[in-house]
Amino acid sequence: MISDTYITKLGTQFKFGFEQRDKHGEKNFVIYILDQPDYGGRSDDPHTTHRNREGDDRLVCWTGPMPTLESAKMVAACWADLTERYIITGQGFPQN
């Protein structure tokens, strides 16, 4: 697993792990959430926070392709920015 830290424009730090897997015959990355800020009393359910569980691990919920590490890091940064906004304002993730 490759780990990386992302720091938002407001200085909030998130740590992610990136692992390449085979998904439907194609290589794809999954993003582990290794460290993130507390939700500060806001709901932390998987649907609201766009997280999946895999055993004791939490992963960023993303259904689109992430065939490269660069694309996975972009998704992780977007998730972190939206999570920070949710923690601060309560505004949820955009609907697809």
N, C-alpha and C positions, 0 to 999 in steps of 0.2 A: 504494500500500500504506500502511496505517495501522500505525504501530508503537506499542507500549506496553510498559512494564516492570511486572512483577509481583514483589513481594517477599513471601516466605512469612513465617509467624509467627516462624520461627527466623532470619529475616534473609537467606535465600538469594535471590539475584536472578536472574530469568529475563527475557529480552527476546523479544517475539513480534512478528510482522508479520501483519496481518489483510488478506485480500484477498477481495472478493466475486466469486463466479463463478456461472455458470449450470450447474446440475446437474439433469439430467432435466427441463428446462423450468422449474425453480424457482431463485431466487436462494439461494445458500448461501455461507457463509464458509469459507475454509481458513485454517489457522493455521501460519505459518512459525515455526520455532524459530531465532531470530537469535543468541541467546547463552544458554548454560546452563552450570552447573558440570560439571566432569569427573566421570565415573562412578567414579573412584577405585579402579580395578581390577576393578570389577564388570562383568559382561557388558554390552556396549552394542549387542547385536544388535537389529534392528528389532522383532522379535516381543516380546522381553522389555521393551524400552523404549517400546513403542507409538509408534514413529516410522515414517514413510514417507519414501522418497527421491523427489525430483523433480529430476533432473539433479544438481547439486551442493547443492541445498537439502534441508533436512530439515523435515518437516511433522509435526504432531501427528496420530496415527492416530485418527480418530473417524468412525464410520459414520453416526451420527445426524444429524438436521438441525441446522443452525446458521444460521437465516435472518436473524438480527440480529447486529450487532456486540456487543451486550450478551451474547447467548447464547454467542458465540464466546469472549469474554473469560472467561466463567464456565467454559467447557470448558478453556481455557488455564490458568486458576488451579487447577483440579482436577488437570490433568495435572502441573503444576509441583509441587503438594503431594505427589502420589503418587510423582513422580520423586525428590523430596527424601527421602521415606521410604525408597524403594528404595536410594538411595545410602548412607543412614545405616545401615539395618537389614538390607538384602538382601531385605526382604519385597516380593514382586511386586505387580503391579496386580491388583485384584479380577477374578475371572472373571465374565463376563456370565451 
